[in-house]
Amino acid sequence: MTGISRIDPAALVSAPLVPEGATMTRTHEAAPLGDGLSAGTWYAEPFREEIAAYPVDEVCVLIEGRLILRSPDGTAQEFGPGEAFAIAKGTPLVWDQPTAVRKFYVIREAAT
């Protein structure tokens, strides 16, 4: 069906495990929607990374694992399975992922 894409977390199994920043990840982009908008599933092994400016606008729903996002002032928000969050492009944060995480994502990047 044109215009409708299934976003299946099981598709991550066939995605290659590749280095991304401080960890190893798998990404399955299920819906390249155009104009810089995409959706899919993502997996990453545990890691912690300071990000000076988040590179994209992103909305996520955790499927499994635990994630703590910390602001420069030390404020922390913790997320677990079934919880959703959004990060605005340019946001400084610490991505603290003490467990492996799987998530659904929708990302808006600058259109290419």
N, CA and C atoms as an extended XYZ file, in Angstrom:
336
Properties=species:S:1:pos:R:3:atomname:S:1:resname:S:1:resid:I:1 pbc="F F F"
N         0.847       -1.165        0.000 N   MET     1
C         0.000        0.000        0.000 CA  MET     1
C         0.903        1.241        0.000 C   MET     1
N         0.808        2.047       -0.975 N   THR     2
C         1.637        3.242       -1.093 CA  THR     2
C         1.283        4.247       -0.005 C   THR     2
N         2.322        4.820        0.615 N   GLY     3
C         2.115        5.838        1.631 CA  GLY     3
C         1.946        5.308        3.041 C   GLY     3
N         1.898        3.996        3.207 N   ILE     4
C         1.780        3.393        4.541 CA  ILE     4
C         2.957        2.454        4.736 C   ILE     4
N         3.686        2.612        5.838 N   SER     5
C         4.859        1.779        6.123 CA  SER     5
C         4.708        1.123        7.481 C   SER     5
N         4.926       -0.178        7.523 N   ARG     6
C         4.956       -0.895        8.801 CA  ARG     6
C         6.310       -0.649        9.453 C   ARG     6
N         6.309       -0.280       10.720 N   ILE     7
C         7.550       -0.096       11.476 CA  ILE     7
C         7.646       -1.261       12.442 C   ILE     7
N         8.428       -2.255       12.054 N   ASP     8
C         8.497       -3.528       12.772 CA  ASP     8
C         9.820       -3.648       13.522 C   ASP     8
N         9.791       -3.677       14.871 N   PRO     9
C        11.047       -3.792       15.617 CA  PRO     9
C        11.801       -5.084       15.339 C   PRO     9
N        11.135       -6.119       14.866 N   ALA    10
C        11.812       -7.378       14.539 CA  ALA    10
C        12.769       -7.207       13.364 C   ALA    10
N        12.560       -6.178       12.552 N   ALA    11
C        13.445       -5.931       11.404 CA  ALA    11
C        14.853       -5.563       11.843 C   ALA    11
N        15.030       -5.156       13.093 N   LEU    12
C        16.373       -4.815       13.596 CA  LEU    12
C        17.312       -6.019       13.576 C   LEU    12
N        16.763       -7.212       13.682 N   VAL    13
C        17.588       -8.424       13.731 CA  VAL    13
C        18.472       -8.540       12.491 C   VAL    13
N        17.954       -8.151       11.335 N   SER    14
C        18.723       -8.283       10.097 CA  SER    14
C        19.605       -7.066        9.804 C   SER    14
N        19.456       -5.996       10.575 N   ALA    15
C        20.289       -4.808       10.363 CA  ALA    15
C        21.683       -5.059       10.920 C   ALA    15
N        22.724       -4.589       10.239 N   PRO    16
C        24.085       -4.811       10.739 CA  PRO    16
C        24.357       -4.014       12.015 C   PRO    16
N        25.166       -4.586       12.890 N   LEU    17
C        25.630       -3.900       14.092 CA  LEU    17
C        26.830       -3.045       13.686 C   LEU    17
N        26.714       -1.720       13.831 N   VAL    18
C        27.755       -0.809       13.354 CA  VAL    18
C        28.142        0.179       14.451 C   VAL    18
N        29.378        0.691       14.426 N   PRO    19
C        29.760        1.710       15.410 CA  PRO    19
C        29.035        3.022       15.127 C   PRO    19
N        28.522        3.633       16.185 N   GLU    20
C        27.885        4.950       16.092 CA  GLU    20
C        28.279        5.716       17.344 C   GLU    20
N        29.150        6.681       17.191 N   GLY    21
C        29.620        7.415       18.363 CA  GLY    21
C        30.304        6.488       19.336 C   GLY    21
N        29.799        6.462       20.566 N   ALA    22
C        30.441        5.721       21.652 CA  ALA    22
C        29.949        4.283       21.791 C   ALA    22
N        29.137        3.774       20.869 N   THR    23
C        28.560        2.448       21.055 CA  THR    23
C        28.359        1.730       19.731 C   THR    23
N        27.765        0.548       19.797 N   MET    24
C        27.389       -0.231       18.614 CA  MET    24
C        25.868       -0.178       18.491 C   MET    24
N        25.383        0.066       17.260 N   THR    25
C        23.948        0.235       17.054 CA  THR    25
C        23.457       -0.548       15.843 C   THR    25
N        22.139       -0.729       15.806 N   ARG    26
C        21.439       -1.236       14.624 CA  ARG    26
C        20.317       -0.251       14.328 C   ARG    26
N        20.121        0.087       13.058 N   THR    27
C        19.031        0.977       12.671 CA  THR    27
C        18.275        0.366       11.509 C   THR    27
N        16.951        0.392       11.591 N   HIS    28
C        16.114       -0.013       10.468 CA  HIS    28
C        15.196        1.154       10.131 C   HIS    28
N        15.535        1.875        9.064 N   GLU    29
C        14.699        2.987        8.619 CA  GLU    29
C        13.559        2.398        7.801 C   GLU    29
N        12.376        2.402        8.383 N   ALA    30
C        11.217        1.778        7.750 CA  ALA    30
C        10.446        2.726        6.850 C   ALA    30
N        10.580        4.019        7.110 N   ALA    31
C         9.773        4.982        6.369 CA  ALA    31
C        10.564        6.246        6.063 C   ALA    31
N        11.301        6.252        4.946 N   PRO    32
C        11.930        7.500        4.513 CA  PRO    32
C        10.848        8.361        3.858 C   PRO    32
N        10.296        9.296        4.596 N   LEU    33
C         9.096       10.011        4.175 CA  LEU    33
C         9.372       11.221        3.285 C   LEU    33
N        10.637       11.585        3.125 N   GLY    34
C        10.986       12.721        2.271 CA  GLY    34
C        11.083       14.013        3.053 C   GLY    34
N        11.704       14.996        2.447 N   ASP    35
C        11.895       16.313        3.054 CA  ASP    35
C        12.569       16.229        4.420 C   ASP    35
N        13.477       15.251        4.605 N   GLY    36
C        14.233       15.124        5.852 CA  GLY    36
C        13.511       14.387        6.966 C   GLY    36
N        12.322       13.850        6.703 N   LEU    37
C        11.542       13.144        7.724 CA  LEU    37
C        11.681       11.635        7.523 C   LEU    37
N        11.988       10.918        8.617 N   SER    38
C        12.097        9.460        8.531 CA  SER    38
C        11.629        8.835        9.840 C   SER    38
N        11.287        7.554        9.768 N   ALA    39
C        10.830        6.820       10.946 CA  ALA    39
C        11.360        5.398       10.866 C   ALA    39
N        11.570        4.796       12.044 N   GLY    40
C        12.057        3.428       12.062 CA  GLY    40
C        12.297        2.958       13.481 C   GLY    40
N        13.180        1.963       13.584 N   THR    41
C        13.551        1.408       14.880 CA  THR    41
C        15.063        1.461       15.023 C   THR    41
N        15.517        1.538       16.270 N   TRP    42
C        16.941        1.698       16.571 CA  TRP    42
C        17.259        0.879       17.803 C   TRP    42
N        18.437        0.278       17.809 N   TYR    43
C        18.943       -0.494       18.945 CA  TYR    43
C        20.347        0.002       19.255 C   TYR    43
N        20.681        0.082       20.548 N   ALA    44
C        22.056        0.414       20.929 CA  ALA    44
C        22.419       -0.301       22.212 C   ALA    44
N        23.676       -0.715       22.273 N   GLU    45
C        24.230       -1.288       23.488 CA  GLU    45
C        24.425       -0.167       24.514 C   GLU    45
N        24.625       -0.491       25.789 N   PRO    46
C        24.787        0.549       26.818 CA  PRO    46
C        25.924        1.522       26.480 C   PRO    46
N        25.680        2.813       26.751 N   PHE    47
C        26.714        3.826       26.565 CA  PHE    47
C        26.291        5.119       27.239 C   PHE    47
N        27.231        6.029       27.321 N   ARG    48
C        26.986        7.377       27.853 CA  ARG    48
C        27.729        8.344       26.940 C   ARG    48
N        27.046        9.420       26.525 N   GLU    49
C        27.671       10.371       25.610 CA  GLU    49
C        27.186       11.789       25.913 C   GLU    49
N        28.127       12.721       25.984 N   GLU    50
C        27.787       14.138       26.099 CA  GLU    50
C        27.599       14.678       24.692 C   GLU    50
N        26.457       15.305       24.455 N   ILE    51
C        26.126       15.826       23.130 CA  ILE    51
C        25.968       17.337       23.257 C   ILE    51
N        26.851       18.083       22.618 N   ALA    52
C        26.842       19.542       22.732 CA  ALA    52
C        25.591       20.153       22.105 C   ALA    52
N        25.150       19.586       20.987 N   ALA    53
C        23.947       20.070       20.300 CA  ALA    53
C        23.327       18.879       19.567 C   ALA    53
N        22.150       18.428       20.009 N   TYR    54
C        21.506       17.265       19.374 CA  TYR    54
C        21.326       17.570       17.887 C   TYR    54
N        21.689       16.637       17.003 N   PRO    55
C        21.786       16.967       15.584 CA  PRO    55
C        20.464       17.025       14.809 C   PRO    55
N        19.375       16.518       15.379 N   VAL    56
C        18.095       16.451       14.673 CA  VAL    56
C        16.953       16.713       15.653 C   VAL    56
N        15.767       16.966       15.133 N   ASP    57
C        14.555       16.912       15.948 CA  ASP    57
C        14.128       15.451       15.972 C   ASP    57
N        13.811       14.917       17.161 N   GLU    58
C        13.484       13.491       17.247 CA  GLU    58
C        12.408       13.241       18.289 C   GLU    58
N        11.482       12.364       17.940 N   VAL    59
C        10.479       11.843       18.866 CA  VAL    59
C        10.726       10.346       18.978 C   VAL    59
N        10.755        9.836       20.215 N   CYS    60
C        11.057        8.421       20.455 CA  CYS    60
C        10.028        7.798       21.390 C   CYS    60
N         9.816        6.506       21.217 N   VAL    61
C         9.078        5.689       22.171 CA  VAL    61
C         9.973        4.486       22.470 C   VAL    61
N        10.348        4.309       23.744 N   LEU    62
C        11.200        3.169       24.100 CA  LEU    62
C        10.405        1.883       24.020 C   LEU    62
N        11.000        0.875       23.415 N   ILE    63
C        10.412       -0.459       23.357 CA  ILE    63
C        10.950       -1.283       24.514 C   ILE    63
N        12.257       -1.152       24.754 N   GLU    64
C        12.875       -1.850       25.889 CA  GLU    64
C        14.102       -1.080       26.337 C   GLU    64
N        14.484       -1.317       27.602 N   GLY    65
C        15.672       -0.685       28.151 CA  GLY    65
C        15.336        0.529       28.996 C   GLY    65
N        16.395        1.236       29.388 N   ARG    66
C        16.263        2.395       30.254 CA  ARG    66
C        17.212        3.472       29.752 C   ARG    66
N        16.744        4.718       29.779 N   LEU    67
C        17.507        5.845       29.270 CA  LEU    67
C        17.338        7.023       30.220 C   LEU    67
N        18.443        7.701       30.504 N   ILE    68
C        18.408        8.909       31.316 CA  ILE    68
C        18.979       10.038       30.469 C   ILE    68
N        18.193       11.099       30.297 N   LEU    69
C        18.646       12.291       29.581 CA  LEU    69
C        18.911       13.369       30.607 C   LEU    69
N        20.120       13.933       30.573 N   ARG    70
C        20.532       14.943       31.554 CA  ARG    70
C        20.801       16.270       30.857 C   ARG    70
N        20.249       17.339       31.423 N   SER    71
C        20.496       18.698       30.936 CA  SER    71
C        21.813       19.200       31.515 C   SER    71
N        22.399       20.249       30.919 N   PRO    72
C        23.647       20.803       31.453 CA  PRO    72
C        23.532       21.246       32.913 C   PRO    72
N        22.335       21.613       33.375 N   ASP    73
C        22.168       22.027       34.773 CA  ASP    73
C        22.045       20.839       35.734 C   ASP    73
N        22.140       19.610       35.200 N   GLY    74
C        22.076       18.412       36.030 CA  GLY    74
C        20.697       17.796       36.150 C   GLY    74
N        19.662       18.473       35.661 N   THR    75
C        18.315       17.920       35.678 CA  THR    75
C        18.290       16.641       34.841 C   THR    75
N        17.673       15.592       35.391 N   ALA    76
C        17.624       14.307       34.690 CA  ALA    76
C        16.177       13.856       34.519 C   ALA    76
N        15.905       13.270       33.360 N   GLN    77
C        14.619       12.635       33.106 CA  GLN    77
C        14.907       11.200       32.690 C   GLN    77
N        14.214       10.266       33.320 N   GLU    78
C        14.428        8.844       33.034 CA  GLU    78
C        13.232        8.291       32.272 C   GLU    78
N        13.529        7.428       31.296 N   PHE    79
C        12.494        6.829       30.460 CA  PHE    79
C        12.669        5.315       30.412 C   PHE    79
N        11.539        4.608       30.361 N   GLY    80
C        11.535        3.155       30.273 CA  GLY    80
C        10.569        2.698       29.186 C   GLY    80
N        10.371        1.393       29.057 N   PRO    81
C         9.511        0.846       28.003 CA  PRO    81
C         8.116        1.478       27.992 C   PRO    81
N         7.693        1.851       26.783 N   GLY    82
C         6.381        2.437       26.598 CA  GLY    82
C         6.331        3.936       26.795 C   GLY    82
N         7.420        4.530       27.265 N   GLU    83
C         7.435        5.969       27.495 CA  GLU    83
C         7.991        6.698       26.274 C   GLU    83
N         7.455        7.888       26.040 N   ALA    84
C         7.828        8.685       24.873 CA  ALA    84
C         8.492        9.978       25.307 C   ALA    84
N         9.346       10.504       24.421 N   PHE    85
C         9.992       11.790       24.673 CA  PHE    85
C        10.359       12.421       23.338 C   PHE    85
N        10.615       13.724       23.382 N   ALA    86
C        11.042       14.462       22.198 CA  ALA    86
C        12.271       15.280       22.552 C   ALA    86
N        13.190       15.392       21.597 N   ILE    87
C        14.394       16.197       21.751 CA  ILE    87
C        14.443       17.171       20.583 C   ILE    87
N        14.577       18.448       20.884 N   ALA    88
C        14.684       19.470       19.839 CA  ALA    88
C        16.118       19.558       19.332 C   ALA    88
N        16.259       19.771       18.039 N   LYS    89
C        17.572       19.965       17.437 CA  LYS    89
C        18.290       21.089       18.170 C   LYS    89
N        19.581       20.875       18.460 N   GLY    90
C        20.403       21.875       19.119 CA  GLY    90
C        20.437       21.759       20.633 C   GLY    90
N        19.629       20.870       21.204 N   THR    91
C        19.570       20.717       22.654 CA  THR    91
C        20.869       20.098       23.178 C   THR    91
N        21.536       20.729       24.147 N   PRO    92
C        22.699       20.092       24.779 CA  PRO    92
C        22.197       19.092       25.826 C   PRO    92
N        22.811       17.907       25.869 N   LEU    93
C        22.374       16.893       26.830 CA  LEU    93
C        23.427       15.820       27.010 C   LEU    93
N        23.245       15.031       28.057 N   VAL    94
C        24.017       13.804       28.238 CA  VAL    94
C        23.042       12.654       28.039 C   VAL    94
N        23.370       11.775       27.104 N   TRP    95
C        22.580       10.575       26.810 CA  TRP    95
C        23.215        9.473       27.648 C   TRP    95
N        22.535        9.036       28.689 N   ASP    96
C        23.058        8.036       29.622 CA  ASP    96
C        22.178        6.799       29.524 C   ASP    96
N        22.713        5.768       28.918 N   GLN    97
C        21.957        4.558       28.619 CA  GLN    97
C        22.624        3.381       29.330 C   GLN    97
N        22.205        3.079       30.573 N   PRO    98
C        22.858        2.017       31.338 CA  PRO    98
C        22.518        0.604       30.868 C   PRO    98
N        21.496        0.466       30.018 N   THR    99
C        21.105       -0.838       29.486 CA  THR    99
C        21.001       -0.731       27.967 C   THR    99
N        20.929       -1.865       27.306 N   ALA   100
C        20.636       -1.848       25.875 CA  ALA   100
C        19.233       -1.268       25.692 C   ALA   100
N        19.040       -0.538       24.597 N   VAL   101
C        17.760        0.128       24.320 CA  VAL   101
C        17.313       -0.204       22.910 C   VAL   101
N        16.001       -0.430       22.772 N   ARG   102
C        15.346       -0.457       21.461 CA  ARG   102
C        14.285        0.631       21.504 C   ARG   102
N        14.152        1.365       20.392 N   LYS   103
C        13.166        2.443       20.355 CA  LYS   103
C        12.582        2.590       18.957 C   LYS   103
N        11.354        3.118       18.920 N   PHE   104
C        10.783        3.650       17.692 CA  PHE   104
C        11.230        5.099       17.614 C   PHE   104
N        11.493        5.603       16.428 N   TYR   105
C        11.883        6.999       16.293 CA  TYR   105
C        11.221        7.634       15.076 C   TYR   105
N        11.032        8.934       15.172 N   VAL   106
C        10.701        9.789       14.036 CA  VAL   106
C        11.700       10.933       14.100 C   VAL   106
N        12.424       11.136       12.997 N   ILE   107
C        13.486       12.143       12.944 CA  ILE   107
C        13.188       13.126       11.821 C   ILE   107
N        13.443       14.399       12.127 N   ARG   108
C        13.391       15.434       11.087 CA  ARG   108
C        14.782       16.030       10.973 C   ARG   108
N        15.377       15.872        9.806 N   GLU   109
C        16.684       16.446        9.512 CA  GLU   109
C        16.487       17.523        8.451 C   GLU   109
N        17.525       18.262        8.192 N   ALA   110
C        17.465       19.213        7.085 CA  ALA   110
C        17.258       18.433        5.793 C   ALA   110
N        16.346       18.853        4.965 N   ALA   111
C        16.090       18.167        3.703 CA  ALA   111
C        17.331       18.223        2.823 C   ALA   111
N        17.589       17.113        2.126 N   THR   112
C        18.755       17.052        1.234 CA  THR   112
C        18.364       17.226       -0.208 C   THR   112
